[in-house]
């Protein structure tokens, strides 16, 4: 006969079993979620987060130390935009169980130190040059994620950030002449280098090629006429 005490113990045992089962399923779900984040997706989230932190710090410095209003305005814009982008990125990383670094990487820290130690006369040009290079790297980072990433959520972070980072890069290139910073940036395969730096050699090569084609055509016609005269 099932007494009340025995019934209570049975109910307790069933409840504990169900709780343990639910916990195991939940843990398995978390583990599965972590496994679905590819190395590429994880690397993008980590490196883009560090880039955001670096741009926020650099923007804050430019806002307070820039000699020109243009540089101060760029700093405020970068600080605001990268803070917003990083909020969306960290939310996605948290949902996917990806732990993010707490600080920028060593190279970004070195750039920050150079900006901090720059004189007032050096700061504007150094800011524009280093941030142009930094934004070019972030653009390549996003392009790689969009091409090779697996997670739709992570690729959306890259896609949403792309036009913002591109607009920053364009603004920096436009500011380079005013602050005396070089516009030729080694951007690798992303094609972000200033096209104006290559227009001269490109025109020369094109003109040379056309001249060779014309010369070959003229020589060919001359030989043909000579053959007819000989015959």
C-alpha positions, 0 to 999 in steps of 0.5 A: 500500500502506497502511504502518504510518506512513500508517495511524498518520497516518490514525488521528490525522486521523480522531481529530482530526476526531471531536474537532472535531466533538464540540466543535462539537456541544457548543458548539452544545448550550450555545448552544441551552441558553442560548437556551432561557432566556427573558428572564423566566426570566433576570430572575427568577433574577438578581433573586431571587438578589440578593434572597436575598443582601440577606435573608441580609445583613439576617438576619445583621445582625438576629441580631447587632443586634436588641434583641428576641429576636423580631427576632434569631430572625427574622434567624437564620431569614431567614439560614438559609432564604434561604441554602438557597433561594439554593443551589437557585437558583444550581444551577439558574442554573449548569445553564442557563448563566445568570450571576448578579450578585455583589451585591444591587442598589443599593436593597438596598444602601441598605437594608443601609446604613440598617440598619447605621447605625440606632441600637439604638432604631431598628433593630428597627422599621426591620428589620421594615418594610424586610424586609416591603417586601422580601419583598412584592417577592419574592412579586410576583417569584415570582408573575410567574415562575410566570405568565410563565416558560418554563423548568420548572426556573426555575418550580420554583425560584419555586414552592419559594421561594413558601411560605417567603417567604410565611411570612417575610412573615406573621411580619414582619406579626405582629411589626410591632405589637410593634416599632412598625412600620407594617403597611400595605405598598404591595404593588401587585397582589399583594394583600399589604397588610394587610387590617385597614387597609381593613376600616373603609372597606370596612364603611362603603361596604357599609353605605352601599350597603345603606341606599341599596338599602333607601331606594330600595325604601321610596320605590318602595313609597310611590309605588305606594301613592300612585298607588293612592289617587289612582286 
